[in-house]
């Protein structure tokens, strides 16, 4: 069911990609990774069975399920993408260090553990290397709810009883918002969470908790009102489509001049992405949750009023997602014209562009946050190393546009976020192999 654990986790596997082959065909969107991970953590909040569906078969999900089991829970596969989780008694409140270092989402167990046992021991979380990723907002939210925190080699949260609070988050952190929500649903009294993240995956978590008996108002906004309850029940819940994956496939189709139909695409989550790709002369059609990316695209930058160079910049939801910044950057190398890419949220995410420059892309990296891209560029094959999930996918797109055969190493980082990627891309006509 899963990629080979030995090769994937050691980073020994690699992709061999022959460029110059447009993709084409039909593909179904996977479940949202960023919804699956907090929903697995939320299953800790009840002793009753929780069934989760549309869960992507990716490395991050496997690690989260292993952490869940380490607390004493049972995990049963019900078929592709479906799991039955039961946590009758929590036997440990400490996240194993070997698991925490693999995945940043391990921190999502802090809120549920605190709510259910009054204690959570969290080693420093790992994950993508895309700049400084603060934990302060998690500490702020959980301490406002009554937790105490001690720091040494690990972070130890304790609380005799969580209580509702009026909390203003110092940044709209997705995972901190999720931790606060999961702690607050079992806290005594009323919690008002302001400056909360409102991404689709946060909304999915809230809907799952409501189906378990939680009382949450304001879902989809940046102000959540949560009335605590003493107990939650089990549920049967399906996460939504991964709009980051859909955006990646749209970019791949456009950059390779291919034609693609994406089923189950959660079109409503792609409104900001539609505006951003539109600045690059890339459009798509949709009917319901089916998206069709035509082969014929203008692939020309649409200048701002007065002929000014346009800017694509990320922002908290509902703005353009930072996880798609790497994708639009590489797509822009295949588009006629000049565009400014401004990544405002992570200071190291743009550093992968030096690999694109080595392949022949015309990019000026102005500073850690801004890159000016002028295209179209003829890219040449190269040997690349994936630094994170989305930059790794961007490198795949670059390799599929390039002349010759490229090698991408450290594919573990890519497979943390994309399900059965080699098989799915091969079915669309990509010439790609996985070795190791």
N, C-alpha and C positions, 0 to 999 in steps of 0.2 A: 504493500500500500504506500510505503514511503520510499523516497530516494535512499540509496545505500548510506546508512548512518556513518560508516567508517570513512568513506571517501568524501561525503558531503561535509561532515563536521571538521574534518582535518583540513579542508580547503584544497585537497589534492586534485579534485576533478576539474576538467576544463571543457570548454566548447570549441569546436572547430567549425568555422562558418565560412562558406563561400559566398561572396557578395554578387550582386547583379541579378538577383532573381526576385521579381515582384511577387508579393504574396497575394493570394486570392482564395475565396471560398467563404465558408460559414464557420463561426465559432460561438460557443456559449460562454457568457461571462461567469467567472468563478464567484463564490461567496466572498464577502468583504473581510479580508484578513483583519483589518483594524476593528471590526465589529466582533469577529469570532473570539479574539483574545480576551477582551473584557467580559464577554459573555461566559467564557469558560471560568474566569475568576469569580463571576457572580454566582455560579453554581455552588460555590462554597456557602452561600448565605442561607441555604435550606438543607434539612436532612432528608427531604423527599427527592424522588428521582427528577432529574432535569434532562430532557431530550433536546439536543441542538442539531439543527439541520442546515444544509447548504454551507457546511464548513469546508474550506479549501484544504486540499491535501498538500500542505507545505510544512517546511521544517519548523517554523515558529509555532504552529499549532501543535506539532508533536511535542515540542519542549514544554509548552503550557500544560498539555495533558499529563506529561511526566511529573511536572511540579504538583499538579492536582493529586496525582496518585501518591506522591511522597507524603502528603498530609493524612493519608489513610483512606482516600476515596477510591471507588471502583469506576473503571472506564470500560464501556462495552461498545464495540462497533455494531451499528444497526444496518450497515450497508454504506455505499459510497457517500461520503459527506455527512453522515448522520452518526451521532454518538449519544449514548445514555450514561449520564454521570450521577453517582450517588455518593453523598458524604454524610453518612449517619453520625459518625463521631470523628472530630478532628483530633488526630493523635499527635500532631506536631504543629507548632506555630512558626517554625523556622524554614525559610526557603533555602534549599540546598545551594551552596555557593557555586557548585559546578554547573547548575542550571541557570542561576541568576546571571552569570557572566556571559551566557550565550544570547540573552534576549532582554532588551530593555523592558518589555511588557511584564517581566516578572514582578515589577513594582506594583502591578495592579492587584496582587494578592494582599497588599497591606491593608486596604480598607475592609475587605471581607473578613480577613483574619481578626482584625481589631473588633469588628462588629460581632463576630460569632464567639471569639475566645477571650477578648480583652488584651491580646498580645500579638505582635508580629515582629519577626526578626528578619531583616532584609539585608543581604550582602549588596554591595554596589552593583547596580544592573549594568549589563553590557548592551549590545546592539550596534546599530550603524554608527560609523565614525563620521559625523557630519557637523562637527563643531560642538561647542559647549551646550549641554542640555541640562538645565537646572532641575534640581529636585526640591528647591525651596518652596515652590507652590504646593507640592504635596504636603510638606511639613506644616505650612501655614493652614491649609484646610483641615488636616487631621488634628492639629493642636487646638484649633478653634472649636472642634467637636469634642474636645476633652481629653485628647491623648497627650501623653508625655513622650518625649523622644530623647534617647541617649545615643551618642555617636562614638564609635570606636572603629574596629575593623568592619563592623556591621552597624546598621541602624536598628535600634530596638524601640518599638512603639508599644506603650502600655496604656490601658485605660480601665478604671473600675467600672465606669458606665459612660457610654457616649451620650451626649446631650445635643439637641438641636441648637443652631446658632445662626446669626446673620453674618454671612461670610462674603467678603469682596476679594476675589482672587486677584493677585497682583499681575497675572497674565492669563490669557485664555488658553491654558494648557489643556490639551485633550486628556492625557492620562491623569493629570491632577483632578480635573473635573470628574472623571470616571471614578477615581478613588473616593472623592468626596461624596458622590452620589451613593456609592455602594456602602459607605460607612453610615451615611445619614438615613438610609431607608430603615435601619434597625435602631437608630438613635431615638432617645426620648424627646418628644416635642417637635417643634417646627424648625426647619432649616430653610433659609433663603440664600441661594447661591447666585451671586451676581458676578458678571464678567465671566460666565461659564462658557466653555467651548460648546458649539452646537453642530458639529460635523455630523454627517449621516450615521457614522458609527456610534457617536454618542447617543443619537436618537434611537438607534437600534437597542443599545443597552437599556435605555430608559423604558422602551416598549417591552423588552423582556421582563424587566423588574415589575412593571405594571401588571403583566400577565401572571406574575407570581404573587400579586397582592399588594405591591408597593403603591404609595400614593404620591404621584409626581405630577405637578402642573407646570406648564410652560415649555413642554418638550419642543425643541426646534428653535427656541429663543435663547438669549444669553442670560435670562433670569429664570432660575428653576426654584419652585417652591415644593419642598418635600416634607410631608407629615410622617414622622416615624411610626413604625408598627412593631409589635413584639415578635412577630413570626411571619415568615414567608413560606409559600407552598411551592411545589414543583411546577414544571411547565413543559410545554412542547413548543419550541420556538425556532423559526427559520431566520437567519440573518439575510440582509439584503445583498445586492450585487456589489462587486468591487469596482467602484467608479475609477479608481486609480489604474487598475488593470485595463479597463475599457479605454481610458485616455491613452494608455501606452499602445494599445493595439490600433487605435485611430492614427496615432503618430507613425507607427510602423507602416501601416497601409499607405499613408500619404507619402512618406519619405521614399518608399520603394516603388512608388507609382502603381500600387496594387489596388484591387477592388475587394472590399471586405464587408460581410454582413455579420453583425454581432447581435446575438439573441440574449434576452434577459438583461438588458444593459442599464436599467435604472436611469432613464433619460433625464428625469428631473434633477438628478445630482450633477449633471454635466453643463449647467447653464453658464457658469463662469469659464469652464474649459472651452465651450463653444465660442465665446467672445475672444479668448486668447488665440485659439487656432484660426479663427476668422481673420485675425491680424496678419496671419501668415498665408492667407489665401486658401485656407483649407476648410471645407464645409462637409456636412453630412446630412442625410435625410433620415427621418425617423417616423415610425408608426407604432404607437404604443411604446413598448420597451424593446423594440427592434430598431437597430441603427444600420444604415447602409452607407458605407464610405465609397463613393464612386472613384473610378480610376482617373477620370479627367478632372483635374484640379487646376486652378490658376497658378498655384504655387508661387505667388508674387506678394510681397509685403504690401499691405494696404497702409499708406502713409496717413498720419493724423492730419487734421485740418491745417491748411497752409503748407502742406508738403513736409511737415515735421516727421522726424524718425519716431515711430511708435515704440511704446514700452510695454513689455509683459512683466508684471510683477505679482508676487504672491502675497497673500494676506490670510488672516484667520477666516474661517467659514462665515459667510458664503462667498468669500473672495477666491481667487485662483489658488488651488492647493499647492503648497510647496513641494509635495511629492511628485508633481508633474513638471517642475521647473527643469529638471535634467532632461526630460523627454522633449519639451519644446525647444530646448537649446540645440540638441542634435538635429531635430527636424528643421530648425531655422537654417542650418548649414546647407540644406537642399532647396532652399527657397530663394527666389530672385529678390534682392533688396537687402536693406539693413534694418536691424531691430535691436533694441536694448533689452536685455534680460536682467531683471533686478530681483535677486533672491534676498529678501529682507530678514528672514527668520533664522537662518543657520549660516554661520560664518565660514564653514568649510565645504559646503555643498558644491560650490562652483569650481573647486580645485581640480576636478576631473577633466576640465576642458583642455588642459595641457596635452592630454592624450588625443583629443580631437584635433588639436593644432598639429601634432606630430603626424596625424593621418592626412593632413592637407587642408583642414578647415581654416577659414579666415575669421579668427576670433581675437579680439583684444580684451584681456581680462583687466578691467580697470582697477579693481580692488577685490577683496574677498566676496563681495556681494553683487558686483555688476560686471556684465560681459556684453560687449558689442559684437554682434554676429552679422557678417556679410556673406551672402550666398548668391548663386549656388556654387558649391565647391566640389571638385572631384576628389573623393577620398580614396586613399590607398590602404590596403590591408596592413594590419599591425598585430603585435602581441600586446595584450592588454590585461590589466588586473582590476577586477571589480572592487571598488571601495565600499559600496553600499547597495541596497536593493535597487533603488531607482536609477542611480548612475550606471549600475550594471546593465539594466535594461536599455538605457541610452546607448551603451557601448554595443549591445547586440544590434540595435537599429543602425548604428554607424557601420558596423561590420557588414550588415546586409546591404548597405548602400555602396560599400567600397569595392574597388577592383582587387581581385585576388582572394586569398584565403587568410582569415584572421584567427587568432587564438585568444580566447578570454579565459583567464584563470581566476581562482577564488570564486567559483560559481556558487559556492555555499551561500554567499551573500545574496545572490539573485534568487536562489531557490527558497530562501526564507520568505519570499513574498509572491512568487509566481508558481502556479500549480501545473505540474507535468509540462513544463514549458517546451522542452525539446520535442516531445511527441506532438503537442498542439501546433507548434510552429511548422513542424515537418508536414503536418496534414494540410497546411496552407501553402505549401510549395517552397518553404525555406530549405536551403541546403545546410543543415546543421547536425552535428554529431556531438555526443557527450562521451568523454573518455575519463577513466580514472574512477 
